[in-house]
Amino acid sequence: MSYTIPQQTKIGHVHLKVADLERALSFYRDLLGFEEMQRYGNDAAFISAGGYHHHIGLNTWYSKNAPPAPKKSAGLFHTAILYPTRKDLAIALKRLIDVKYPTTGFADHGVSEAIYLDDPDGNGVELYWDKPKEQWPFDANRNLQMGSAHLDVDDLLSEIDKD
Protein backbone atom coordinates (compact mmCIF):
# COMPACT_ATOMS: atom_id res chain seq x y z
CA MET A 1 0.00 0.00 0.00
CA SER A 2 1.56 3.29 -1.14
CA TYR A 3 1.09 6.50 0.81
CA THR A 4 2.37 10.01 0.20
CA ILE A 5 2.39 12.46 3.07
CA PRO A 6 0.33 15.63 2.41
CA GLN A 7 2.31 18.34 0.58
CA GLN A 8 1.51 20.94 3.25
CA THR A 9 3.22 18.85 5.97
CA LYS A 10 6.15 20.59 7.69
CA ILE A 11 8.61 19.67 10.39
CA GLY A 12 7.24 21.52 13.41
CA HIS A 13 10.14 21.53 15.85
CA VAL A 14 13.22 19.74 17.07
CA HIS A 15 13.88 18.95 20.73
CA LEU A 16 17.52 18.72 21.77
CA LYS A 17 19.11 17.17 24.82
CA VAL A 18 21.71 19.58 26.20
CA ALA A 19 24.13 19.40 29.11
CA ASP A 20 23.77 23.01 30.25
CA LEU A 21 20.58 24.95 29.54
CA GLU A 22 22.10 28.42 29.99
CA ARG A 23 25.01 27.57 27.68
CA ALA A 24 22.57 26.29 25.04
CA LEU A 25 20.43 29.43 25.39
CA SER A 26 23.52 31.58 25.01
CA PHE A 27 24.07 29.96 21.61
CA TYR A 28 20.52 29.61 20.26
CA ARG A 29 18.95 32.71 21.81
CA ASP A 30 21.81 35.17 22.22
CA LEU A 31 23.97 34.31 19.20
CA LEU A 32 21.49 32.96 16.62
CA GLY A 33 18.69 35.25 17.80
CA PHE A 34 15.83 32.87 18.64
CA GLU A 35 13.23 34.20 21.09
CA GLU A 36 12.69 32.41 24.39
CA MET A 37 8.99 31.54 24.55
CA GLN A 38 8.74 29.47 27.72
CA ARG A 39 10.97 27.97 30.35
CA TYR A 40 10.48 25.03 32.69
CA GLY A 41 12.67 26.03 35.62
CA ASN A 42 16.33 25.19 35.06
CA ASP A 43 15.55 22.06 33.03
CA ALA A 44 14.00 23.13 29.71
CA ALA A 45 13.30 26.08 27.45
CA PHE A 46 11.34 26.53 24.24
CA ILE A 47 12.56 29.00 21.63
CA SER A 48 11.24 30.22 18.30
CA ALA A 49 11.48 32.62 15.41
CA GLY A 50 8.59 34.99 14.79
CA GLY A 51 6.52 34.18 17.87
CA TYR A 52 5.71 30.53 17.03
CA HIS A 53 5.22 28.47 20.21
CA HIS A 54 8.56 26.74 19.63
CA HIS A 55 10.84 25.67 16.84
CA ILE A 56 13.48 24.27 19.18
CA GLY A 57 13.09 22.69 22.58
CA LEU A 58 16.17 22.47 24.79
CA ASN A 59 16.19 20.20 27.82
CA THR A 60 18.52 18.65 30.39
CA TRP A 61 16.08 15.93 31.52
CA TYR A 62 18.43 13.06 30.61
CA SER A 63 21.59 14.97 29.81
CA LYS A 64 22.44 17.49 32.56
CA ASN A 65 26.24 17.90 32.70
CA ALA A 66 26.66 14.96 30.29
CA PRO A 67 29.39 14.84 27.63
CA PRO A 68 28.40 15.25 23.96
CA ALA A 69 27.10 12.16 22.17
CA PRO A 70 29.76 10.36 20.11
CA LYS A 71 30.01 11.68 16.53
CA LYS A 72 30.11 8.16 15.11
CA SER A 73 26.86 6.85 16.58
CA ALA A 74 23.24 6.78 15.55
CA GLY A 75 21.32 9.97 16.23
CA LEU A 76 20.64 13.42 14.87
CA PHE A 77 23.14 14.53 12.22
CA HIS A 78 22.14 18.18 12.31
CA THR A 79 19.31 20.60 12.82
CA ALA A 80 18.76 22.77 9.75
CA ILE A 81 17.64 26.35 10.26
CA LEU A 82 16.12 27.90 7.13
CA TYR A 83 16.63 31.65 6.71
CA PRO A 84 14.16 33.56 4.52
CA THR A 85 16.76 35.35 2.37
CA ARG A 86 20.39 35.12 1.35
CA LYS A 87 21.03 38.43 3.12
CA ASP A 88 19.63 36.99 6.38
CA LEU A 89 22.03 34.06 6.06
CA ALA A 90 24.90 36.49 5.44
CA ILE A 91 23.99 38.44 8.58
CA ALA A 92 23.99 35.21 10.61
CA LEU A 93 27.44 34.34 9.24
CA LYS A 94 28.73 37.82 10.09
CA ARG A 95 27.52 37.40 13.68
CA LEU A 96 29.43 34.10 13.92
CA ILE A 97 32.57 35.72 12.49
CA ASP A 98 32.30 38.70 14.84
CA VAL A 99 32.36 36.46 17.94
CA LYS A 100 34.86 34.02 16.34
CA TYR A 101 32.41 31.11 16.63
CA PRO A 102 33.91 28.08 14.85
CA THR A 103 32.28 26.71 11.72
CA THR A 104 32.73 23.20 10.36
CA GLY A 105 31.96 23.83 6.70
CA PHE A 106 30.27 25.73 3.92
CA ALA A 107 28.47 24.40 0.84
CA ASP A 108 26.51 25.39 -2.21
CA HIS A 109 24.08 22.50 -2.66
CA GLY A 110 22.58 23.82 -5.88
CA VAL A 111 19.19 24.18 -4.18
CA SER A 112 20.57 26.07 -1.18
CA GLU A 113 23.63 27.66 0.37
CA ALA A 114 24.68 26.43 3.80
CA ILE A 115 26.92 27.14 6.77
CA TYR A 116 27.72 24.25 9.11
CA LEU A 117 28.73 24.41 12.77
CA ASP A 118 28.23 22.60 16.06
CA ASP A 119 26.33 23.95 19.02
CA PRO A 120 28.04 23.92 22.45
CA ASP A 121 26.85 20.32 23.02
CA GLY A 122 28.28 19.03 19.76
CA ASN A 123 24.91 18.91 17.98
CA GLY A 124 25.31 19.68 14.30
CA VAL A 125 23.63 22.85 13.04
CA GLU A 126 23.09 23.91 9.44
CA LEU A 127 22.20 27.52 8.71
CA TYR A 128 20.90 27.87 5.14
CA TRP A 129 18.63 29.59 2.67
CA ASP A 130 16.87 28.00 -0.29
CA LYS A 131 17.53 29.34 -3.75
CA PRO A 132 14.43 30.08 -5.85
CA LYS A 133 13.10 26.81 -7.26
CA GLU A 134 13.65 28.00 -10.84
CA GLN A 135 17.41 28.05 -10.07
CA TRP A 136 17.54 24.46 -8.78
CA PRO A 137 19.72 22.11 -10.86
CA PHE A 138 17.80 19.49 -12.82
CA ASP A 139 19.15 17.08 -15.41
CA ALA A 140 17.59 16.58 -18.86
CA ASN A 141 15.05 14.15 -17.34
CA ARG A 142 14.00 16.70 -14.65
CA ASN A 143 15.73 14.76 -11.85
CA LEU A 144 17.00 17.03 -9.08
CA GLN A 145 20.82 17.16 -8.98
CA MET A 146 21.87 18.42 -5.54
CA GLY A 147 25.55 18.48 -4.67
CA SER A 148 28.11 19.99 -2.33
CA ALA A 149 30.08 22.59 -4.24
CA HIS A 150 32.29 25.34 -2.82
CA LEU A 151 30.37 28.24 -1.27
CA ASP A 152 31.83 31.66 -2.06
CA VAL A 153 31.74 33.08 1.48
CA ASP A 154 32.94 36.54 0.40
CA ASP A 155 30.12 36.74 -2.15
CA LEU A 156 27.63 35.67 0.53
CA LEU A 157 28.91 38.35 2.92
CA SER A 158 28.61 40.98 0.17
CA GLU A 159 24.81 40.61 0.52
CA ILE A 160 24.98 42.63 3.75
CA ASP A 161 25.94 45.80 1.87
CA LYS A 162 23.25 45.46 -0.82
CA ASP A 163 20.05 47.48 -0.52
C-alpha positions in Angstrom: 0.0 0.0 0.0 1.6 3.3 -1.1 1.1 6.5 0.8 2.4 10.0 0.2 2.4 12.5 3.1 0.3 15.6 2.4 2.3 18.3 0.6 1.5 20.9 3.2 3.2 18.9 6.0 6.1 20.6 7.7 8.6 19.7 10.4 7.2 21.5 13.4 10.1 21.5 15.8 13.2 19.7 17.1 13.9 19.0 20.7 17.5 18.7 21.8 19.1 17.2 24.8 21.7 19.6 26.2 24.1 19.4 29.1 23.8 23.0 30.3 20.6 24.9 29.5 22.1 28.4 30.0 25.0 27.6 27.7 22.6 26.3 25.0 20.4 29.4 25.4 23.5 31.6 25.0 24.1 30.0 21.6 20.5 29.6 20.3 18.9 32.7 21.8 21.8 35.2 22.2 24.0 34.3 19.2 21.5 33.0 16.6 18.7 35.2 17.8 15.8 32.9 18.6 13.2 34.2 21.1 12.7 32.4 24.4 9.0 31.5 24.5 8.7 29.5 27.7 11.0 28.0 30.3 10.5 25.0 32.7 12.7 26.0 35.6 16.3 25.2 35.1 15.6 22.1 33.0 14.0 23.1 29.7 13.3 26.1 27.5 11.3 26.5 24.2 12.6 29.0 21.6 11.2 30.2 18.3 11.5 32.6 15.4 8.6 35.0 14.8 6.5 34.2 17.9 5.7 30.5 17.0 5.2 28.5 20.2 8.6 26.7 19.6 10.8 25.7 16.8 13.5 24.3 19.2 13.1 22.7 22.6 16.2 22.5 24.8 16.2 20.2 27.8 18.5 18.7 30.4 16.1 15.9 31.5 18.4 13.1 30.6 21.6 15.0 29.8 22.4 17.5 32.6 26.2 17.9 32.7 26.7 15.0 30.3 29.4 14.8 27.6 28.4 15.2 24.0 27.1 12.2 22.2 29.8 10.4 20.1 30.0 11.7 16.5 30.1 8.2 15.1 26.9 6.9 16.6 23.2 6.8 15.6 21.3 10.0 16.2 20.6 13.4 14.9 23.1 14.5 12.2 22.1 18.2 12.3 19.3 20.6 12.8 18.8 22.8 9.7 17.6 26.3 10.3 16.1 27.9 7.1 16.6 31.7 6.7 14.2 33.6 4.5 16.8 35.4 2.4 20.4 35.1 1.3 21.0 38.4 3.1 19.6 37.0 6.4 22.0 34.1 6.1 24.9 36.5 5.4 24.0 38.4 8.6 24.0 35.2 10.6 27.4 34.3 9.2 28.7 37.8 10.1 27.5 37.4 13.7 29.4 34.1 13.9 32.6 35.7 12.5 32.3 38.7 14.8 32.4 36.5 17.9 34.9 34.0 16.3 32.4 31.1 16.6 33.9 28.1 14.8 32.3 26.7 11.7 32.7 23.2 10.4 32.0 23.8 6.7 30.3 25.7 3.9 28.5 24.4 0.8 26.5 25.4 -2.2 24.1 22.5 -2.7 22.6 23.8 -5.9 19.2 24.2 -4.2 20.6 26.1 -1.2 23.6 27.7 0.4 24.7 26.4 3.8 26.9 27.1 6.8 27.7 24.2 9.1 28.7 24.4 12.8 28.2 22.6 16.1 26.3 24.0 19.0 28.0 23.9 22.4 26.8 20.3 23.0 28.3 19.0 19.8 24.9 18.9 18.0 25.3 19.7 14.3 23.6 22.9 13.0 23.1 23.9 9.4 22.2 27.5 8.7 20.9 27.9 5.1 18.6 29.6 2.7 16.9 28.0 -0.3 17.5 29.3 -3.7 14.4 30.1 -5.8 13.1 26.8 -7.3 13.7 28.0 -10.8 17.4 28.1 -10.1 17.5 24.5 -8.8 19.7 22.1 -10.9 17.8 19.5 -12.8 19.1 17.1 -15.4 17.6 16.6 -18.9 15.0 14.1 -17.3 14.0 16.7 -14.6 15.7 14.8 -11.9 17.0 17.0 -9.1 20.8 17.2 -9.0 21.9 18.4 -5.5 25.6 18.5 -4.7 28.1 20.0 -2.3 30.1 22.6 -4.2 32.3 25.3 -2.8 30.4 28.2 -1.3 31.8 31.7 -2.1 31.7 33.1 1.5 32.9 36.5 0.4 30.1 36.7 -2.2 27.6 35.7 0.5 28.9 38.3 2.9 28.6 41.0 0.2 24.8 40.6 0.5 25.0 42.6 3.7 25.9 45.8 1.9 23.2 45.5 -0.8 20.0 47.5 -0.5 
